[in-house]
Amino acid sequence: MNNREFGQSGIKLSPITFGSMRLDPNRIELEAAVELLTYLYDSGVNTFHSSHEYETDSFFCQVMQQFRARHPGSEIVHIAKIGAPHFDEDKFNSAKLVTLIENRLQQLDTEQIDLVQWLVRHQPNDDQHRLPILAECQAELGETWAQLQKQGKVGALASFPYSVPFAEAVLQFPTCSGLVTYLNLLELEMTPFLEQMEHAGQGYVAIRPLGGGLITTKTLVQKNENTTNDADKLEAMLTALEIPVADLTKFAVQFPLLHPAVASVMVSVTSINHAAEIIAAVDGIKSDRTAFNNILKQAEYAPI
Ligand SMILES: NC(=O)c1ccc[n+]([C@@H]2O[C@H](COP(=O)([O-])OP(=O)(O)OC[C@H]3O[C@@H](n4cnc5c(N)ncnc54)[C@H](OP(=O)(O)O)[C@@H]3O)[C@@H](O)[C@H]2O)c1
């Protein structure tokens, strides 16, 4: 598995990022979870996404600690989700950002967060409030970030923008190296930014390539009333592209990685079987802008 640079940030990610949100101790025991991480790592997946906000986070940190104890010297790349300001705040506070990052370093028992996925939140969480917060914090964020980088505590900063107007604004920030947000066959709203991001040297991590489990072969095989609309759309897409239904999971994982701006797809798996399928899907994958654009065209026009 060839690692890919996140834009021109110097941070290299495995094409698959393991997303920890669903690593639930009610579904998988500690020993099996350590085995899963070991399998992923040995297969070339060294990039891990986590958040102190996930209910499963203390379990993930425990699994990571066990993994590292058994694999000293392993090179892990961390992507961490950090919201500053949070929903109950109304402006950016750099001391709060620093505290959240320092806490995260401790929780993950690591020296550096390679990619900080930064969220600007507000209650209500709309652009009318968030865009002015963003505009106001540019200089303060820039200074704080430079300091954190100098101390070796962070690598690059990327945005989870929540909206297209916010993405447009934050991508103008010199501090922002790219986006870590949704991109899959059913969530395409950020695709218009990909070309400009590539030219600007910014990177993209595509969250939930399987649409949270919806964009899989199983969904089409076991179609029901809750999934009919999406399943029909996916079926129309596969027919137009002459892709067998049996290949949908593989195709869904590959799609974002066809764009040169996309460094990694962020996916959750809770079993070695699922992990093996995802890893096989990216085997030998290379960027292919023409193929990406062709699929995008079909995905955009597939009937809803
Ligand atoms: N705002 C944010 O920053 C944000 C939001 C959402 C998600 N995330 C991150 O992104 C990660 C991925 O998101 P997600 O879990 O919602 O979406 P996803 O990765 O697209 O889908 C995960 C689902 O697909 C299933 N799956 C995995 N491999 C499969 C296979 N080979 N065949 C059939 N099903 C398969 C998983 O089942 P099993 O669990 O049974 O393997 C799970 O139910 C999260 O873990 C989280 O770290 C971040």
The ligand as an SDF file (V2000), in Angstrom:
LIG
                    3D

 48 52  0  0  0  0  0  0  0  0999 V2000
  -17.5710   14.5610   11.4880 N   0  0  0  0  0  0  0  0  0  0  0  0
  -16.6260   13.6600   11.4080 C   0  0  0  0  0  0  0  0  0  0  0  0
  -15.4650   13.9560   11.5740 O   0  0  0  0  0  0  0  0  0  0  0  0
  -16.9770   12.2330   11.1120 C   0  0  0  0  0  0  0  0  0  0  0  0
  -18.2850   11.8690   10.8120 C   0  0  0  0  0  0  0  0  0  0  0  0
  -18.5620   10.5370   10.5130 C   0  0  0  0  0  0  0  0  0  0  0  0
  -17.5300    9.5930   10.5450 C   0  0  0  0  0  0  0  0  0  0  0  0
  -16.2540    9.9980   10.8630 N   0  0  0  0  0  0  0  0  0  0  0  0
  -15.1350    9.0170   10.8900 C   0  0  0  0  0  0  0  0  0  0  0  0
  -15.1750    8.2430    9.7060 O   0  0  0  0  0  0  0  0  0  0  0  0
  -15.2030    6.8640   10.0280 C   0  0  0  0  0  0  0  0  0  0  0  0
  -16.0170    6.1330    8.9780 C   0  0  0  0  0  0  0  0  0  0  0  0
  -17.3790    6.5430    9.0220 O   0  0  0  0  0  0  0  0  0  0  0  0
  -18.5880    5.5220    9.0710 P   0  0  0  0  0  0  0  0  0  0  0  0
  -18.2370    4.3630    9.9240 O   0  0  0  0  0  0  0  0  0  0  0  0
  -19.8090    6.2770    9.4030 O   0  0  0  0  0  0  0  0  0  0  0  0
  -18.7380    5.0730    7.5400 O   0  0  0  0  0  0  0  0  0  0  0  0
  -18.1230    3.9250    6.6010 P   0  0  0  0  0  0  0  0  0  0  0  0
  -16.7360    3.6420    6.9520 O   0  0  0  0  0  0  0  0  0  0  0  0
  -18.4730    4.3550    5.2240 O   0  0  0  0  0  0  0  0  0  0  0  0
  -19.0250    2.6450    6.9370 O   0  0  0  0  0  0  0  0  0  0  0  0
  -18.7440    1.8030    8.0050 C   0  0  0  0  0  0  0  0  0  0  0  0
  -19.7560    0.6840    7.9680 C   0  0  0  0  0  0  0  0  0  0  0  0
  -19.4850   -0.1380    6.8360 O   0  0  0  0  0  0  0  0  0  0  0  0
  -19.3550   -1.4790    7.2570 C   0  0  0  0  0  0  0  0  0  0  0  0
  -18.3440   -2.1540    6.4540 N   0  0  0  0  0  0  0  0  0  0  0  0
  -16.9930   -1.9740    6.5010 C   0  0  0  0  0  0  0  0  0  0  0  0
  -16.3860   -2.7750    5.6190 N   0  0  0  0  0  0  0  0  0  0  0  0
  -17.3470   -3.4710    4.9950 C   0  0  0  0  0  0  0  0  0  0  0  0
  -17.3570   -4.4850    3.9970 C   0  0  0  0  0  0  0  0  0  0  0  0
  -16.2030   -4.8970    3.4650 N   0  0  0  0  0  0  0  0  0  0  0  0
  -18.5510   -4.9760    3.5840 N   0  0  0  0  0  0  0  0  0  0  0  0
  -19.7080   -4.5510    4.1290 C   0  0  0  0  0  0  0  0  0  0  0  0
  -19.7690   -3.6030    5.0980 N   0  0  0  0  0  0  0  0  0  0  0  0
  -18.6050   -3.0790    5.5170 C   0  0  0  0  0  0  0  0  0  0  0  0
  -18.9480   -1.4130    8.7100 C   0  0  0  0  0  0  0  0  0  0  0  0
  -19.3830   -2.5880    9.3390 O   0  0  0  0  0  0  0  0  0  0  0  0
  -18.5140   -3.2980   10.5210 P   0  0  0  0  0  0  0  0  0  0  0  0
  -18.4000   -2.2680   11.6020 O   0  0  0  0  0  0  0  0  0  0  0  0
  -19.3770   -4.4610   10.8800 O   0  0  0  0  0  0  0  0  0  0  0  0
  -17.1990   -3.7160    9.9380 O   0  0  0  0  0  0  0  0  0  0  0  0
  -19.7080   -0.1770    9.1950 C   0  0  0  0  0  0  0  0  0  0  0  0
  -21.0430   -0.5020    9.5390 O   0  0  0  0  0  0  0  0  0  0  0  0
  -15.7530    6.8060   11.4470 C   0  0  0  0  0  0  0  0  0  0  0  0
  -15.3420    5.6730   12.1360 O   0  0  0  0  0  0  0  0  0  0  0  0
  -15.1920    8.0760   12.0700 C   0  0  0  0  0  0  0  0  0  0  0  0
  -13.8790    7.8210   12.5540 O   0  0  0  0  0  0  0  0  0  0  0  0
  -15.9580   11.2890   11.1190 C   0  0  0  0  0  0  0  0  0  0  0  0
  1  2  1  0
  2  3  2  0
  2  4  1  0
  4  5  1  0
  4 48  2  0
  5  6  2  0
  6  7  1  0
  7  8  2  0
  8  9  1  0
  8 48  1  0
  9 10  1  0
  9 46  1  0
 10 11  1  0
 11 12  1  0
 11 44  1  0
 12 13  1  0
 13 14  1  0
 14 15  2  0
 14 16  1  0
 14 17  1  0
 17 18  1  0
 18 19  2  0
 18 20  1  0
 18 21  1  0
 21 22  1  0
 22 23  1  0
 23 24  1  0
 23 42  1  0
 24 25  1  0
 25 26  1  0
 25 36  1  0
 26 27  1  0
 26 35  1  0
 27 28  2  0
 28 29  1  0
 29 30  1  0
 29 35  2  0
 30 31  1  0
 30 32  2  0
 32 33  1  0
 33 34  2  0
 34 35  1  0
 36 37  1  0
 36 42  1  0
 37 38  1  0
 38 39  2  0
 38 40  1  0
 38 41  1  0
 42 43  1  0
 44 45  1  0
 44 46  1  0
 46 47  1  0
M  CHG  2   8   1  16  -1
M  END
$$$$
